[in-house]
Amino acid sequence: MADIPAIVSQEQFDLVQAKLARNQSFATRHNTTHQYLLRALVSCGICQLACCGRTSPNGRYSYYICTGKDRLVQNRREEKCPARFIPARQLDDLVWQDLCDLLTHPQAIAVAMERALGG
């Protein structure tokens, strides 16, 4: 097998790896992660922008929040989205129950496909 020439020097590579390791060590300090069943799958019913998961500072409440509520510069909109926060637990439970129902009744998939193909 032929050697592939390096794009960057070993010294540069080592410096970047050290910087990445430092960044990772700092990132976890103020960034607690929370589990969201529908992470990256929820969109706003009003403006169709993506929703992201957020948890209250005390950790008791989790929500899916429209990114249209971010600062106007960030969301590139004229005004903030008026959508309300979506309680994550309620939406997660609803979607999980629908998924379980679908898996226990697979004939529903066939019916839905027939309906979709029929217009």
MORAJO-V114259 format. One record per residue. N is the residue number from 1. RES is the residue in one small letter. SS is DSSP state (H for helix, E for strand, L for the rest). PHI is phi in radians with two decimals (none if undefined). PSI is psi in radians with two decimals (* if undefined). Layout:
n->N res->RES ss->SS phi->PHI psi->PSI
n->N res->RES ss->SS phi->PHI psi->PSI
//
This chain:
n->1 res->m ss->L phi->none psi->2.35
n->2 res->a ss->L phi->-1.36 psi->2.55
n->3 res->d ss->L phi->-1.26 psi->2.41
n->4 res->i ss->L phi->-1.69 psi->2.24
n->5 res->p ss->L phi->-1.18 psi->2.50
n->6 res->a ss->L phi->-1.24 psi->2.46
n->7 res->i ss->L phi->-1.48 psi->-0.62
n->8 res->v ss->L phi->-2.16 psi->2.79
n->9 res->s ss->L phi->-1.25 psi->2.79
n->10 res->q ss->H phi->-1.08 psi->-0.65
n->11 res->e ss->H phi->-1.08 psi->-0.80
n->12 res->q ss->H phi->-1.12 psi->-0.75
n->13 res->f ss->H phi->-1.03 psi->-0.80
n->14 res->d ss->H phi->-1.12 psi->-0.67
n->15 res->l ss->H phi->-1.11 psi->-0.75
n->16 res->v ss->H phi->-1.16 psi->-0.72
n->17 res->q ss->H phi->-1.08 psi->-0.70
n->18 res->a ss->H phi->-1.14 psi->-0.73
n->19 res->k ss->H phi->-1.12 psi->-0.74
n->20 res->l ss->H phi->-1.06 psi->-0.74
n->21 res->a ss->H phi->-1.10 psi->-0.73
n->22 res->r ss->H phi->-1.10 psi->-0.79
n->23 res->n ss->H phi->-1.05 psi->-0.74
n->24 res->q ss->H phi->-1.10 psi->-0.69
n->25 res->s ss->H phi->-1.15 psi->-0.59
n->26 res->f ss->H phi->-1.41 psi->-0.56
n->27 res->a ss->H phi->-1.08 psi->-0.61
n->28 res->t ss->L phi->-1.36 psi->-0.26
n->29 res->r ss->L phi->-1.07 psi->-0.81
n->30 res->h ss->L phi->-2.01 psi->0.26
n->31 res->n ss->L phi->-2.20 psi->1.45
n->32 res->t ss->L phi->-1.41 psi->2.43
n->33 res->t ss->L phi->-1.72 psi->2.55
n->34 res->h ss->L phi->-2.24 psi->2.62
n->35 res->q ss->L phi->-1.52 psi->2.25
n->36 res->y ss->L phi->-2.22 psi->2.06
n->37 res->l ss->L phi->-0.99 psi->-0.65
n->38 res->l ss->L phi->-1.84 psi->0.45
n->39 res->r ss->L phi->-0.89 psi->2.25
n->40 res->a ss->L phi->1.16 psi->0.27
n->41 res->l ss->L phi->-2.09 psi->-0.15
n->42 res->v ss->L phi->-1.75 psi->2.34
n->43 res->s ss->E phi->-2.20 psi->2.73
n->44 res->c ss->L phi->-1.25 psi->2.34
n->45 res->g ss->L phi->-1.30 psi->-0.24
n->46 res->i ss->L phi->-1.68 psi->-0.92
n->47 res->c ss->L phi->-1.93 psi->-0.08
n->48 res->q ss->L phi->1.19 psi->0.16
n->49 res->l ss->L phi->-1.31 psi->2.84
n->50 res->a ss->E phi->-1.19 psi->2.67
n->51 res->c ss->E phi->-1.92 psi->2.56
n->52 res->c ss->E phi->-2.10 psi->2.78
n->53 res->g ss->E phi->-1.50 psi->2.42
n->54 res->r ss->E phi->-2.42 psi->2.55
n->55 res->t ss->E phi->-2.10 psi->2.45
n->56 res->s ss->L phi->-1.06 psi->2.70
n->57 res->p ss->L phi->-0.96 psi->-0.56
n->58 res->n ss->L phi->-1.45 psi->-0.09
n->59 res->g ss->L phi->1.39 psi->0.08
n->60 res->r ss->L phi->-1.46 psi->-0.50
n->61 res->y ss->L phi->-2.20 psi->2.40
n->62 res->s ss->E phi->-2.16 psi->2.49
n->63 res->y ss->E phi->-2.41 psi->2.74
n->64 res->y ss->E phi->-1.76 psi->2.24
n->65 res->i ss->E phi->-2.17 psi->2.31
n->66 res->c ss->E phi->-1.09 psi->2.33
n->67 res->t ss->H phi->-1.23 psi->-0.18
n->68 res->g ss->H phi->-1.23 psi->-0.14
n->69 res->k ss->H phi->-1.52 psi->-0.17
n->70 res->d ss->L phi->-1.15 psi->3.02
n->71 res->r ss->L phi->-0.95 psi->2.51
n->72 res->l ss->H phi->-0.98 psi->-0.59
n->73 res->v ss->H phi->-1.14 psi->-0.68
n->74 res->q ss->H phi->-1.25 psi->-0.72
n->75 res->n ss->H phi->-1.61 psi->-0.03
n->76 res->r ss->L phi->0.96 psi->0.71
n->77 res->r ss->L phi->-2.13 psi->2.83
n->78 res->e ss->L phi->-1.25 psi->-0.65
n->79 res->e ss->L phi->-2.54 psi->2.84
n->80 res->k ss->L phi->-1.23 psi->2.60
n->81 res->c ss->L phi->-1.19 psi->2.37
n->82 res->p ss->L phi->-1.46 psi->0.03
n->83 res->a ss->L phi->-1.03 psi->2.60
n->84 res->r ss->L phi->-1.49 psi->2.85
n->85 res->f ss->L phi->-1.18 psi->2.51
n->86 res->i ss->E phi->-1.80 psi->2.06
n->87 res->p ss->E phi->-1.04 psi->2.07
n->88 res->a ss->H phi->-1.09 psi->-0.74
n->89 res->r ss->H phi->-1.06 psi->-0.78
n->90 res->q ss->H phi->-1.12 psi->-0.80
n->91 res->l ss->H phi->-1.18 psi->-0.75
n->92 res->d ss->H phi->-1.01 psi->-0.80
n->93 res->d ss->H phi->-1.10 psi->-0.73
n->94 res->l ss->H phi->-1.09 psi->-0.83
n->95 res->v ss->H phi->-1.17 psi->-0.71
n->96 res->w ss->H phi->-1.09 psi->-0.74
n->97 res->q ss->H phi->-1.11 psi->-0.74
n->98 res->d ss->H phi->-1.07 psi->-0.73
n->99 res->l ss->H phi->-1.13 psi->-0.76
n->100 res->c ss->H phi->-1.08 psi->-0.74
n->101 res->d ss->H phi->-1.07 psi->-0.74
n->102 res->l ss->H phi->-1.13 psi->-0.72
n->103 res->l ss->H phi->-1.25 psi->-0.51
n->104 res->t ss->H phi->-1.50 psi->-0.20
n->105 res->h ss->L phi->-2.29 psi->1.23
n->106 res->p ss->L phi->-1.09 psi->-0.34
n->107 res->q ss->H phi->-1.10 psi->-0.38
n->108 res->a ss->H phi->-1.12 psi->-0.53
n->109 res->i ss->H phi->-1.14 psi->-0.79
n->110 res->a ss->H phi->-1.07 psi->-0.76
n->111 res->v ss->H phi->-1.09 psi->-0.77
n->112 res->a ss->H phi->-1.13 psi->-0.69
n->113 res->m ss->H phi->-1.14 psi->-0.75
n->114 res->e ss->H phi->-1.05 psi->-0.75
n->115 res->r ss->H phi->-1.10 psi->-0.75
n->116 res->a ss->H phi->-1.16 psi->-0.73
n->117 res->l ss->H phi->-1.24 psi->-0.45
n->118 res->g ss->L phi->-1.47 psi->0.00
n->119 res->g ss->L phi->1.78 psi->*
//
